[in-house]
Amino acid sequence: MNPVEINEPGLTAAQARVLATLRAAGRALTLSELQDLTGLHQNTLRGHLDALVAAGSASRIASRGGGRGRPAWGYLAREPEYAALAMALASGLDAGEGRALDPAAVRGGRAWGERLRDQLGAVEDGHERVLLALTHTGFSPEADGDRVVLHSCPLLDAARSHPAVVCAVHLGMVEGVLGREGAGLRPRPESLGCVVSLP
């Protein structure tokens, strides 16, 4: 299991690694499971887990076994609120009629992009503004002429489940940041991202 890299303010690299492992598992993990997955010593893990729980990034959950003695503890990553909201909204909007991009989602994305364009107002060049906006929103972009390769997606689970909605929002966001229509977005199934073509 290769956890996705997490870059959250206030977390050390080791804490981010433990949190990424928890998120990749998608369920509560015991201390020994985490030790197997991360290779970290249990005492080191306890310190990182205490910090993640204190920061609100993970929850400590008592595992009620049938045996005697104290319950074992499991650790579960808290899903970022925006990711849960994105999944709920995408589920509600997805008409399930093929893979055509949802026009309402594109419009919503454009409104988001226009707000980002206002926030990045000092950047005159549209392509540079798009790169900055995509970096700011977590896509890890790399410019390649009039194409931008996106190496990650901040809403990957929702995008995989409901691409007609989530990808449409992201396309609209790019067009809103540019200030014009005509961009394209093509998912790269073999990776965590997409390719955006700029007009």
KOLKOL-17574 format. One record per residue (C-alpha): x, y, z; residue number from 1. Coordinates in steps of 0.05 Angstrom, whole numbers, plus 5000, padded with zeros to 4 digits. Layout:
N
<c1:X | c2:Y | c3:Z | num:NUM>
...
REM end
This chain:
199
<c1:5000 | c2:5000 | c3:5000 | num:1>
<c1:5031 | c2:5066 | c3:4979 | num:2>
<c1:4999 | c2:5123 | c3:5018 | num:3>
<c1:4987 | c2:5189 | c3:4982 | num:4>
<c1:5033 | c2:5245 | c3:5005 | num:5>
<c1:5001 | c2:5293 | c3:5053 | num:6>
<c1:5025 | c2:5364 | c3:5063 | num:7>
<c1:4985 | c2:5393 | c3:5121 | num:8>
<c1:5007 | c2:5453 | c3:5162 | num:9>
<c1:5030 | c2:5436 | c3:5232 | num:10>
<c1:5049 | c2:5363 | c3:5217 | num:11>
<c1:5119 | c2:5336 | c3:5214 | num:12>
<c1:5139 | c2:5293 | c3:5155 | num:13>
<c1:5134 | c2:5230 | c3:5199 | num:14>
<c1:5065 | c2:5250 | c3:5225 | num:15>
<c1:5042 | c2:5263 | c3:5153 | num:16>
<c1:5068 | c2:5194 | c3:5134 | num:17>
<c1:5028 | c2:5161 | c3:5190 | num:18>
<c1:4966 | c2:5201 | c3:5171 | num:19>
<c1:4974 | c2:5182 | c3:5098 | num:20>
<c1:4979 | c2:5109 | c3:5119 | num:21>
<c1:4914 | c2:5115 | c3:5160 | num:22>
<c1:4878 | c2:5149 | c3:5102 | num:23>
<c1:4901 | c2:5097 | c3:5052 | num:24>
<c1:4875 | c2:5041 | c3:5097 | num:25>
<c1:4806 | c2:5072 | c3:5101 | num:26>
<c1:4792 | c2:5037 | c3:5168 | num:27>
<c1:4817 | c2:5039 | c3:5239 | num:28>
<c1:4887 | c2:5009 | c3:5247 | num:29>
<c1:4918 | c2:4981 | c3:5310 | num:30>
<c1:4987 | c2:5002 | c3:5334 | num:31>
<c1:5017 | c2:4936 | c3:5309 | num:32>
<c1:4985 | c2:4943 | c3:5241 | num:33>
<c1:5013 | c2:5013 | c3:5235 | num:34>
<c1:5081 | c2:4988 | c3:5257 | num:35>
<c1:5079 | c2:4935 | c3:5201 | num:36>
<c1:5057 | c2:4986 | c3:5149 | num:37>
<c1:5105 | c2:5043 | c3:5168 | num:38>
<c1:5165 | c2:5006 | c3:5197 | num:39>
<c1:5165 | c2:5055 | c3:5256 | num:40>
<c1:5176 | c2:5033 | c3:5328 | num:41>
<c1:5113 | c2:5030 | c3:5371 | num:42>
<c1:5138 | c2:5083 | c3:5419 | num:43>
<c1:5152 | c2:5130 | c3:5361 | num:44>
<c1:5084 | c2:5115 | c3:5331 | num:45>
<c1:5049 | c2:5130 | c3:5397 | num:46>
<c1:5079 | c2:5200 | c3:5398 | num:47>
<c1:5059 | c2:5213 | c3:5326 | num:48>
<c1:4989 | c2:5185 | c3:5338 | num:49>
<c1:4980 | c2:5227 | c3:5401 | num:50>
<c1:4998 | c2:5289 | c3:5360 | num:51>
<c1:4950 | c2:5270 | c3:5303 | num:52>
<c1:4893 | c2:5259 | c3:5353 | num:53>
<c1:4909 | c2:5325 | c3:5388 | num:54>
<c1:4910 | c2:5361 | c3:5321 | num:55>
<c1:4842 | c2:5332 | c3:5302 | num:56>
<c1:4870 | c2:5294 | c3:5243 | num:57>
<c1:4856 | c2:5225 | c3:5271 | num:58>
<c1:4811 | c2:5192 | c3:5323 | num:59>
<c1:4830 | c2:5140 | c3:5376 | num:60>
<c1:4776 | c2:5087 | c3:5380 | num:61>
<c1:4770 | c2:5031 | c3:5431 | num:62>
<c1:4765 | c2:4964 | c3:5398 | num:63>
<c1:4720 | c2:4919 | c3:5439 | num:64>
<c1:4747 | c2:4849 | c3:5433 | num:65>
<c1:4717 | c2:4788 | c3:5465 | num:66>
<c1:4778 | c2:4777 | c3:5509 | num:67>
<c1:4795 | c2:4801 | c3:5578 | num:68>
<c1:4835 | c2:4862 | c3:5597 | num:69>
<c1:4839 | c2:4931 | c3:5568 | num:70>
<c1:4810 | c2:4943 | c3:5499 | num:71>
<c1:4859 | c2:4951 | c3:5442 | num:72>
<c1:4861 | c2:5020 | c3:5410 | num:73>
<c1:4850 | c2:5032 | c3:5337 | num:74>
<c1:4867 | c2:5097 | c3:5300 | num:75>
<c1:4824 | c2:5124 | c3:5244 | num:76>
<c1:4841 | c2:5183 | c3:5199 | num:77>
<c1:4789 | c2:5238 | c3:5199 | num:78>
<c1:4765 | c2:5253 | c3:5129 | num:79>
<c1:4775 | c2:5326 | c3:5111 | num:80>
<c1:4708 | c2:5361 | c3:5113 | num:81>
<c1:4715 | c2:5387 | c3:5042 | num:82>
<c1:4728 | c2:5316 | c3:5015 | num:83>
<c1:4665 | c2:5289 | c3:5049 | num:84>
<c1:4625 | c2:5349 | c3:5024 | num:85>
<c1:4652 | c2:5341 | c3:4953 | num:86>
<c1:4633 | c2:5267 | c3:4952 | num:87>
<c1:4563 | c2:5283 | c3:4978 | num:88>
<c1:4551 | c2:5339 | c3:4928 | num:89>
<c1:4580 | c2:5299 | c3:4870 | num:90>
<c1:4535 | c2:5240 | c3:4888 | num:91>
<c1:4474 | c2:5284 | c3:4890 | num:92>
<c1:4489 | c2:5319 | c3:4824 | num:93>
<c1:4512 | c2:5258 | c3:4784 | num:94>
<c1:4456 | c2:5239 | c3:4737 | num:95>
<c1:4493 | c2:5175 | c3:4719 | num:96>
<c1:4482 | c2:5186 | c3:4644 | num:97>
<c1:4550 | c2:5169 | c3:4615 | num:98>
<c1:4613 | c2:5210 | c3:4622 | num:99>
<c1:4592 | c2:5277 | c3:4593 | num:100>
<c1:4612 | c2:5335 | c3:4637 | num:101>
<c1:4555 | c2:5365 | c3:4677 | num:102>
<c1:4542 | c2:5437 | c3:4653 | num:103>
<c1:4519 | c2:5460 | c3:4722 | num:104>
<c1:4583 | c2:5434 | c3:4752 | num:105>
<c1:4624 | c2:5471 | c3:4699 | num:106>
<c1:4587 | c2:5535 | c3:4718 | num:107>
<c1:4601 | c2:5524 | c3:4791 | num:108>
<c1:4675 | c2:5512 | c3:4776 | num:109>
<c1:4678 | c2:5576 | c3:4735 | num:110>
<c1:4651 | c2:5616 | c3:4794 | num:111>
<c1:4705 | c2:5585 | c3:4838 | num:112>
<c1:4758 | c2:5600 | c3:4786 | num:113>
<c1:4735 | c2:5673 | c3:4780 | num:114>
<c1:4742 | c2:5681 | c3:4855 | num:115>
<c1:4813 | c2:5651 | c3:4850 | num:116>
<c1:4828 | c2:5698 | c3:4792 | num:117>
<c1:4809 | c2:5757 | c3:4835 | num:118>
<c1:4853 | c2:5731 | c3:4892 | num:119>
<c1:4912 | c2:5723 | c3:4843 | num:120>
<c1:4897 | c2:5790 | c3:4810 | num:121>
<c1:4970 | c2:5812 | c3:4808 | num:122>
<c1:4987 | c2:5756 | c3:4759 | num:123>
<c1:4974 | c2:5781 | c3:4689 | num:124>
<c1:4993 | c2:5720 | c3:4647 | num:125>
<c1:4933 | c2:5672 | c3:4644 | num:126>
<c1:4975 | c2:5609 | c3:4639 | num:127>
<c1:5018 | c2:5629 | c3:4698 | num:128>
<c1:4955 | c2:5646 | c3:4737 | num:129>
<c1:4927 | c2:5576 | c3:4721 | num:130>
<c1:4991 | c2:5543 | c3:4746 | num:131>
<c1:4989 | c2:5583 | c3:4811 | num:132>
<c1:4915 | c2:5568 | c3:4822 | num:133>
<c1:4925 | c2:5494 | c3:4809 | num:134>
<c1:4985 | c2:5492 | c3:4856 | num:135>
<c1:4945 | c2:5530 | c3:4909 | num:136>
<c1:4887 | c2:5481 | c3:4905 | num:137>
<c1:4930 | c2:5418 | c3:4909 | num:138>
<c1:4937 | c2:5392 | c3:4838 | num:139>
<c1:5014 | c2:5391 | c3:4833 | num:140>
<c1:5015 | c2:5419 | c3:4762 | num:141>
<c1:5072 | c2:5416 | c3:4713 | num:142>
<c1:5071 | c2:5461 | c3:4651 | num:143>
<c1:5083 | c2:5429 | c3:4583 | num:144>
<c1:5070 | c2:5482 | c3:4530 | num:145>
<c1:4995 | c2:5493 | c3:4524 | num:146>
<c1:4983 | c2:5432 | c3:4567 | num:147>
<c1:4987 | c2:5425 | c3:4642 | num:148>
<c1:4999 | c2:5357 | c3:4671 | num:149>
<c1:4965 | c2:5349 | c3:4739 | num:150>
<c1:5002 | c2:5299 | c3:4783 | num:151>
<c1:4950 | c2:5295 | c3:4838 | num:152>
<c1:4877 | c2:5309 | c3:4851 | num:153>
<c1:4854 | c2:5337 | c3:4918 | num:154>
<c1:4787 | c2:5303 | c3:4909 | num:155>
<c1:4811 | c2:5238 | c3:4878 | num:156>
<c1:4759 | c2:5192 | c3:4909 | num:157>
<c1:4701 | c2:5236 | c3:4888 | num:158>
<c1:4732 | c2:5245 | c3:4819 | num:159>
<c1:4739 | c2:5171 | c3:4809 | num:160>
<c1:4667 | c2:5158 | c3:4832 | num:161>
<c1:4634 | c2:5218 | c3:4797 | num:162>
<c1:4680 | c2:5244 | c3:4742 | num:163>
<c1:4623 | c2:5278 | c3:4704 | num:164>
<c1:4613 | c2:5325 | c3:4763 | num:165>
<c1:4682 | c2:5332 | c3:4796 | num:166>
<c1:4722 | c2:5337 | c3:4732 | num:167>
<c1:4671 | c2:5387 | c3:4705 | num:168>
<c1:4681 | c2:5431 | c3:4767 | num:169>
<c1:4756 | c2:5428 | c3:4757 | num:170>
<c1:4750 | c2:5445 | c3:4683 | num:171>
<c1:4705 | c2:5504 | c3:4700 | num:172>
<c1:4755 | c2:5527 | c3:4753 | num:173>
<c1:4810 | c2:5529 | c3:4701 | num:174>
<c1:4766 | c2:5569 | c3:4653 | num:175>
<c1:4746 | c2:5616 | c3:4709 | num:176>
<c1:4819 | c2:5629 | c3:4728 | num:177>
<c1:4836 | c2:5640 | c3:4654 | num:178>
<c1:4776 | c2:5686 | c3:4644 | num:179>
<c1:4753 | c2:5650 | c3:4582 | num:180>
<c1:4724 | c2:5583 | c3:4558 | num:181>
<c1:4758 | c2:5533 | c3:4513 | num:182>
<c1:4801 | c2:5493 | c3:4561 | num:183>
<c1:4801 | c2:5417 | c3:4560 | num:184>
<c1:4811 | c2:5365 | c3:4614 | num:185>
<c1:4829 | c2:5292 | c3:4602 | num:186>
<c1:4836 | c2:5244 | c3:4661 | num:187>
<c1:4898 | c2:5200 | c3:4664 | num:188>
<c1:4871 | c2:5134 | c3:4692 | num:189>
<c1:4941 | c2:5107 | c3:4704 | num:190>
<c1:4957 | c2:5164 | c3:4751 | num:191>
<c1:4927 | c2:5209 | c3:4805 | num:192>
<c1:4915 | c2:5268 | c3:4759 | num:193>
<c1:4894 | c2:5295 | c3:4691 | num:194>
<c1:4920 | c2:5334 | c3:4632 | num:195>
<c1:4891 | c2:5404 | c3:4621 | num:196>
<c1:4896 | c2:5436 | c3:4553 | num:197>
<c1:4895 | c2:5512 | c3:4553 | num:198>
<c1:4865 | c2:5553 | c3:4496 | num:199>
REM end
